[in-house]
Amino acid sequence: MAEYTTWEDLLDAEPASGEAAEHLDQSARREGIELLEAHQVDVVDTEPLALLVEVVIKLTRAHHHAADLVVGLQFDLLPGLVLRVVPEHAVEARIGTKLVEVGNDELIRVHPHMSFSAIAQDDMKRILAFHIISQIGYMLFGLGLFTTAGVAGAVFYVVHHIIVKTALFLVASLVTLRAGSSRLSQVGGLVREAPVVAALFAVPALSLAGMPPFSGFLAKFALVDAGVADHAWAPVAVSLAVGLLTLFSMTKIWSGAFWGERDEEPDRTPIQVGRLGAPISMIGATAVLAAASIAVSVWAGPLYALAERASTDLLDPRGYIEIVLDRGAEAAP
């Protein structure tokens, strides 16, 4: 296994197979490296995949006051690291053990910490941003189990989370447009003023909180079931508790923005467009995502079967590699 002394070495290293991470934005890469070095996230003698766990954990703890920065870094920096370090080590069983060793202790602390941080916020967008970090815990939970069921649950959870969280951020934009602010103290009564927006919030919010029969319940159930089968009692208990904290956060948003009354005047002048309370294009885009989250629940069986297939290939990619190489050899002149 190659050893690296700096983040530059790690990101500049030749990938194990093929060209990788060429798409990584250079400004985001530079910002990420500076942030990692500033907070002394060490790369020396660290297992590659476990390194990704450590990066997420340390960044979320160091930047719990700047959730958007961590979220941006998650999508800009980590994919490049994954592309570079996973191919060489994906079939090594010790990665699972290292993931558990590095991740579980910190995960048990960080997972609920981000949920409590979300509860403490007064801004709808900040609450949702903190919960992005919190929900990473579910994904790491599945990866840390390093079983077919665990990784399949993580893959299924990623699909659910992308759809639901995008819908919630679009709803937050609708609230900001209609009420003039996303701060709960400056918003209120939208369930009467803009019932369509309220309904578009309710569906993904209940799904994020893991309420049946929505996709969030099915995704969390898959992870918890995998954890119970692997006797990972502490992460299972924390995941269930965080689900309750997430439900509390969504209830807080509902009570503040949709059901209650505003305590302060908004920062900007509210804008009402048409009977729906927002432009039809924005309502339509949000409705499509809300419908997609329901579709994930309806077709959960086939989707989970695909997740299991992906999990099998991720844990043991030799069959996939052999097929690709054989077809490449047949196509060669």
C-alpha positions as CSV (number, residue, x, y, z in Angstrom):
1,M,0.0,0.0,0.0
2,A,1.4,3.4,-0.9
3,E,2.0,5.9,1.9
4,Y,1.5,9.6,1.5
5,T,2.8,12.4,3.7
6,T,0.6,15.3,2.4
7,W,-2.8,15.7,0.9
8,E,-1.1,16.9,-2.3
9,D,0.7,13.6,-2.5
10,L,-2.5,11.7,-2.1
11,L,-4.5,13.6,-4.7
12,D,-1.6,13.8,-7.2
13,A,-0.8,10.1,-6.9
14,E,-1.4,7.9,-9.9
15,P,-4.7,5.9,-9.5
16,A,-4.5,2.2,-9.3
17,S,-6.2,1.6,-12.6
18,G,-6.9,4.2,-15.3
19,E,-7.3,7.9,-15.2
20,A,-9.4,9.2,-12.3
21,A,-10.7,12.4,-10.7
22,E,-9.9,14.6,-13.7
23,H,-13.2,16.3,-13.1
24,L,-12.3,17.5,-9.7
25,D,-12.7,21.3,-9.6
26,Q,-9.2,22.8,-8.8
27,S,-10.5,25.6,-6.7
28,A,-12.5,23.2,-4.6
29,R,-9.6,20.9,-4.4
30,R,-7.3,23.7,-3.2
31,E,-9.8,24.9,-0.6
32,G,-10.3,21.3,0.6
33,I,-6.6,20.7,1.0
34,E,-6.1,24.0,2.9
35,L,-9.0,23.1,5.2
36,L,-7.7,19.6,5.9
37,E,-4.2,20.8,6.6
38,A,-5.5,23.7,8.8
39,H,-7.3,21.2,11.0
40,Q,-4.5,18.8,11.0
41,V,-6.3,15.9,9.4
42,D,-3.4,13.5,8.9
43,V,-3.0,11.2,5.9
44,V,0.1,9.3,7.1
45,D,-0.4,5.6,7.7
46,T,-4.1,5.7,7.2
47,E,-6.1,3.1,5.4
48,P,-7.6,4.6,2.3
49,L,-11.3,4.1,2.7
50,A,-11.1,4.7,6.5
51,L,-9.4,8.0,5.6
52,L,-12.6,9.1,3.9
53,V,-14.6,8.4,7.1
54,E,-12.1,10.4,9.1
55,V,-12.2,13.3,6.7
56,V,-16.0,13.6,7.0
57,I,-16.0,13.2,10.7
58,K,-13.3,15.8,11.4
59,L,-14.7,18.3,9.0
60,T,-18.2,18.1,10.4
61,R,-16.9,18.5,14.0
62,A,-14.5,21.3,13.1
63,H,-17.2,23.1,11.0
64,H,-20.4,22.5,12.7
65,H,-21.0,26.2,12.4
66,A,-20.6,26.2,8.7
67,A,-22.6,23.3,7.4
68,D,-22.7,24.5,3.8
69,L,-18.9,24.5,3.6
70,V,-18.8,20.9,4.7
71,V,-21.5,19.8,2.4
72,G,-19.8,21.5,-0.6
73,L,-16.5,19.8,0.4
74,Q,-18.2,16.5,0.7
75,F,-19.2,16.6,-3.0
76,D,-16.2,18.5,-4.4
77,L,-13.3,16.8,-2.6
78,L,-14.3,13.3,-1.4
79,P,-15.3,12.0,-4.9
80,G,-11.8,12.6,-6.1
81,L,-10.4,10.8,-3.1
82,V,-12.8,7.9,-3.6
83,L,-11.8,7.5,-7.3
84,R,-8.1,7.5,-6.4
85,V,-8.0,5.2,-3.4
86,V,-10.9,2.7,-3.7
87,P,-9.9,0.7,-6.8
88,E,-6.7,-0.6,-5.3
89,H,-8.2,-1.7,-2.1
90,A,-11.9,-2.4,-2.7
91,V,-11.6,-6.2,-2.4
92,E,-9.6,-6.2,0.8
93,A,-11.7,-7.4,3.7
94,R,-9.7,-5.5,6.2
95,I,-11.2,-2.2,5.0
96,G,-14.5,-3.1,6.7
97,T,-12.7,-3.7,10.0
98,K,-10.8,-0.4,9.7
99,L,-14.0,1.4,8.8
100,V,-15.6,0.1,12.0
101,E,-12.6,1.0,14.1
102,V,-12.3,4.5,12.8
103,G,-15.9,5.3,12.2
104,N,-18.1,3.8,14.9
105,D,-16.8,5.6,18.0
106,E,-16.8,9.0,16.3
107,L,-20.0,8.3,14.4
108,I,-21.9,7.6,17.6
109,R,-20.9,11.1,18.8
110,V,-21.1,13.1,15.6
111,H,-24.4,11.6,14.3
112,P,-26.6,12.9,17.2
113,H,-24.4,16.0,17.6
114,M,-25.4,17.3,14.1
115,S,-29.0,16.6,14.9
116,F,-28.9,18.6,18.1
117,S,-27.1,21.4,16.2
118,A,-29.9,21.4,13.7
119,I,-32.6,21.6,16.4
120,A,-30.8,24.7,17.8
121,Q,-31.1,26.6,14.5
122,D,-33.7,29.2,13.6
123,D,-33.2,29.1,9.9
124,M,-34.9,26.5,7.8
125,K,-32.0,26.2,5.3
126,R,-29.5,25.8,8.1
127,I,-31.6,23.1,9.8
128,L,-31.7,21.2,6.5
129,A,-27.9,21.7,5.9
130,F,-27.0,20.3,9.4
131,H,-29.2,17.3,8.7
132,I,-27.3,16.6,5.5
133,I,-24.2,16.1,7.7
134,S,-26.3,14.1,10.2
135,Q,-27.6,11.8,7.5
136,I,-24.1,11.0,6.3
137,G,-24.0,8.9,9.5
138,Y,-26.6,6.5,8.1
139,M,-24.4,6.0,5.0
140,L,-21.3,5.4,7.1
141,F,-23.3,3.0,9.2
142,G,-24.0,0.8,6.2
143,L,-20.4,1.1,4.9
144,G,-19.0,0.3,8.3
145,L,-20.9,-3.0,8.5
146,F,-19.1,-4.0,5.3
147,T,-21.7,-6.7,4.6
148,T,-23.9,-7.1,1.5
149,A,-27.0,-6.0,3.4
150,G,-25.2,-3.0,5.0
151,V,-23.7,-1.6,1.8
152,A,-27.0,-2.3,0.0
153,G,-28.8,-0.3,2.7
154,A,-26.3,2.5,2.3
155,V,-26.8,2.6,-1.5
156,F,-30.6,2.6,-1.1
157,Y,-30.3,5.4,1.5
158,V,-28.2,7.5,-0.8
159,V,-30.9,7.3,-3.6
160,H,-33.6,8.2,-1.1
161,H,-31.6,11.0,0.5
162,I,-30.6,12.8,-2.8
163,I,-34.3,13.0,-3.8
164,V,-35.8,14.0,-0.5
165,K,-33.2,16.5,0.6
166,T,-33.2,18.2,-2.8
167,A,-37.0,18.5,-2.5
168,L,-36.7,20.0,0.9
169,F,-34.2,22.7,-0.2
170,L,-36.5,23.6,-3.1
171,V,-39.3,24.0,-0.6
172,A,-37.0,26.2,1.5
173,S,-36.6,28.4,-1.5
174,L,-40.3,28.5,-2.0
175,V,-40.8,29.6,1.6
176,T,-38.1,32.3,1.2
177,L,-39.8,33.6,-1.9
178,R,-43.3,33.5,-0.5
179,A,-42.5,34.7,3.1
180,G,-39.5,36.9,2.5
181,S,-37.2,34.9,4.8
182,S,-36.3,31.4,5.7
183,R,-35.9,32.2,9.4
184,L,-38.6,30.5,11.4
185,S,-39.1,33.6,13.6
186,Q,-39.9,35.6,10.5
187,V,-42.2,33.1,8.8
188,G,-45.6,31.7,9.8
189,G,-49.0,30.7,8.7
190,L,-48.0,29.3,5.3
191,V,-50.3,26.3,5.7
192,R,-53.2,28.8,5.2
193,E,-51.4,31.2,2.8
194,A,-49.7,28.6,0.6
195,P,-51.2,25.2,1.3
196,V,-49.5,23.7,-1.8
197,V,-46.1,24.6,-0.5
198,A,-47.0,23.1,2.9
199,A,-48.0,19.8,1.2
200,L,-44.8,19.8,-0.8
201,F,-42.9,20.1,2.5
202,A,-44.8,17.5,4.4
203,V,-44.1,14.6,2.0
204,P,-40.2,14.8,1.9
205,A,-40.1,15.9,5.6
206,L,-41.9,12.8,6.8
207,S,-39.7,10.7,4.5
208,L,-36.5,12.3,5.9
209,A,-37.7,11.6,9.4
210,G,-38.3,7.9,8.6
211,M,-42.0,7.8,8.9
212,P,-43.8,4.8,7.2
213,P,-44.6,4.2,4.5
214,F,-42.2,6.8,3.0
215,S,-38.8,6.0,1.4
216,G,-36.9,7.2,4.5
217,F,-38.6,4.5,6.6
218,L,-37.7,1.8,4.2
219,A,-34.1,3.0,3.8
220,K,-33.5,3.2,7.6
221,F,-35.2,-0.1,8.1
222,A,-32.8,-1.7,5.7
223,L,-29.8,-0.3,7.6
224,V,-31.2,-1.2,11.0
225,D,-32.0,-4.7,9.9
226,A,-28.5,-5.1,8.5
227,G,-27.1,-3.7,11.8
228,V,-29.1,-6.1,13.9
229,A,-28.0,-9.0,11.8
230,D,-24.4,-8.0,12.4
231,H,-25.0,-7.3,16.1
232,A,-24.0,-3.7,15.8
233,W,-26.2,-2.6,18.7
234,A,-24.7,0.8,19.5
235,P,-24.9,2.2,15.9
236,V,-28.4,0.8,15.6
237,A,-29.6,2.5,18.8
238,V,-28.0,5.8,17.8
239,S,-29.6,5.6,14.3
240,L,-33.0,5.1,15.8
241,A,-32.5,8.0,18.3
242,V,-31.3,10.3,15.5
243,G,-34.5,9.4,13.6
244,L,-36.5,10.8,16.5
245,L,-34.3,13.9,16.5
246,T,-34.9,14.4,12.8
247,L,-38.6,14.1,13.3
248,F,-38.4,16.8,16.0
249,S,-36.5,19.1,13.6
250,M,-39.1,18.6,10.9
251,T,-41.9,19.3,13.4
252,K,-40.0,22.4,14.4
253,I,-40.0,23.7,10.8
254,W,-43.7,22.8,10.4
255,S,-44.7,24.5,13.6
256,G,-42.6,27.6,12.9
257,A,-43.0,28.2,9.1
258,F,-46.4,26.6,8.3
259,W,-48.5,26.3,11.4
260,G,-47.5,29.1,13.8
261,E,-47.3,32.9,13.5
262,R,-44.3,35.0,12.8
263,D,-42.6,36.8,15.7
264,E,-40.6,39.3,13.5
265,E,-40.9,41.1,10.2
266,P,-39.1,39.3,7.4
267,D,-35.9,40.6,5.9
268,R,-37.3,41.0,2.5
269,T,-40.7,41.8,1.0
270,P,-42.8,38.6,0.5
271,I,-43.6,37.8,-3.1
272,Q,-46.8,36.0,-4.1
273,V,-47.1,34.7,-7.6
274,G,-50.5,33.3,-8.6
275,R,-52.8,31.2,-6.5
276,L,-50.1,28.6,-5.7
277,G,-48.0,31.2,-3.9
278,A,-44.9,30.6,-6.2
279,P,-44.1,30.3,-9.9
280,I,-45.6,27.2,-11.4
281,S,-42.1,26.1,-12.7
282,M,-40.8,26.1,-9.1
283,I,-43.9,24.3,-7.8
284,G,-43.7,21.8,-10.6
285,A,-40.0,21.0,-10.1
286,T,-40.6,20.4,-6.3
287,A,-43.7,18.4,-7.0
288,V,-41.8,16.1,-9.3
289,L,-39.2,15.4,-6.6
290,A,-41.9,14.8,-4.0
291,A,-43.6,12.3,-6.4
292,A,-40.2,10.7,-7.0
293,S,-39.7,10.1,-3.3
294,I,-43.1,8.4,-3.2
295,A,-42.2,6.3,-6.3
296,V,-39.1,5.1,-4.4
297,S,-41.4,3.7,-1.7
298,V,-43.8,2.1,-4.3
299,W,-41.0,0.4,-6.2
300,A,-38.7,-0.2,-3.2
301,G,-38.5,-3.9,-3.9
302,P,-36.9,-3.6,-7.4
303,L,-34.7,-0.7,-6.3
304,Y,-33.4,-2.6,-3.3
305,A,-32.6,-5.5,-5.5
306,L,-30.5,-3.2,-7.7
307,A,-28.8,-1.9,-4.5
308,E,-28.0,-5.4,-3.4
309,R,-26.5,-6.1,-6.8
310,A,-24.4,-2.9,-6.6
311,S,-23.4,-3.9,-3.1
312,T,-22.2,-7.3,-4.2
313,D,-20.1,-5.8,-7.0
314,L,-18.7,-3.1,-4.7
315,L,-17.6,-5.6,-2.1
316,D,-16.2,-8.0,-4.7
317,P,-15.7,-6.3,-8.1
318,R,-13.6,-9.2,-9.6
319,G,-16.6,-10.5,-11.7
320,Y,-17.2,-7.0,-13.1
321,I,-13.5,-6.5,-13.8
322,E,-13.3,-9.9,-15.6
323,I,-16.3,-9.1,-17.8
324,V,-15.0,-5.7,-18.8
325,L,-11.5,-7.0,-19.5
326,D,-12.9,-10.0,-21.5
327,R,-15.1,-7.7,-23.6
328,G,-12.3,-5.3,-24.1
329,A,-10.1,-8.1,-25.3
330,E,-12.8,-9.3,-27.7
331,A,-13.2,-5.8,-29.1
332,A,-9.5,-5.3,-29.6
333,P,-8.3,-5.6,-33.2
